[in-house]
Amino acid sequence: MNSFPANIYFTEDPQQTLKNCLAQFNPDKVAILVDENSFNYCLPFFADIENLQVIEIESGEKNKIIDTCSFIWEQLTAMGSTRKSVLINLGGGVIGDMGGFAAATYKRGIRFINIPTTLLSQVDASIGGKLGIDFNGLKNHIGVFQDPDAIILCQNFLKTLPIRQLKSGFAEAIKHGLIYDESYWQEIREKPFALNLDWNLLLEKSVMIKSDVVKKDPHEKGLRKILNFGHTLGHAIETWHLETHRDLLHGEAVAAGMILEAQMAYELKLIEKKHFEDIISYIDSVFERIATFPTFERIKSLLSQDKKNQGAMVMFSLINGPGSCLFDIVVNDDDILNAIQFYQSYKTKN
């Protein structure tokens, strides 16, 4: 794998790293986008940076919509932000996705810096330049590809997170090993999930994998599609939970999606039984199975809007061995239904 992109900074001193970036960019205005969580727990890390103008929004995927973007644009305009201004996105995946999209479209694009504060956003969402918002209940339906001018990663932010949020981000690390790096997958599954994991090592390995894939296929024309393993059905499940106001985190939906899509890979004879059983066993050791599920008809309806589709065909990314993944795999309705029935038939062993 290749080295990290030049715009990614691993640091124990995010404030000084941000100061260095701002000195390099020499902006006329600096705004920082936060939600109530990053305002309380993370903004104090940057107390010595002068003239930061704070834009605060409400947390949660339900707020990753055009109305919130309009609010951000309004605030930038009221501040007198120009094309020489910088927007700093301080928070989790929602802040990074939406703040980046707002910056990439404001006055046809201003500089922006992502400072991800959740494990999910650090290992995955902040890397790769996918920006966007949800639209009419469809996840990431409107967006652009645009890399941030800098990404500042600091594991100290992880200390502010509850264990459920850490697990949510850990799902993406599991995915990275399964699709691209067998040794990483083996390292992950040899250890139970715990708060004392080596977060720096995990961050570096996941960021390396994500960066390497994105560098080879920045606009998701081919190889980058493997990063969608677990997300095709995972996004459908997550969207339905948003529609019905049920509590589900992104990583929890992806974990369910990985079980479902691993089962399809096994039924299609893409993976051997032992690899399949190892995957299911490990994911079940970290995540509880989702109790409430959309109907098959609703899942099909949501899949019909998936961005990877080709015409009426839903295209999956499915693993075909430890650390390897195929993309543009057509799966029929029976395979999807069988995977759902397999997932729901699981009984917790006491």
Summary of the structure (lengths in Angstrom):
residues: 350
radius of gyration: 19.8
end to end distance: 41.6
largest distance: 60.5
contacts: 1203
relative contact order: 0.11
helix: 52%
strand: 17%
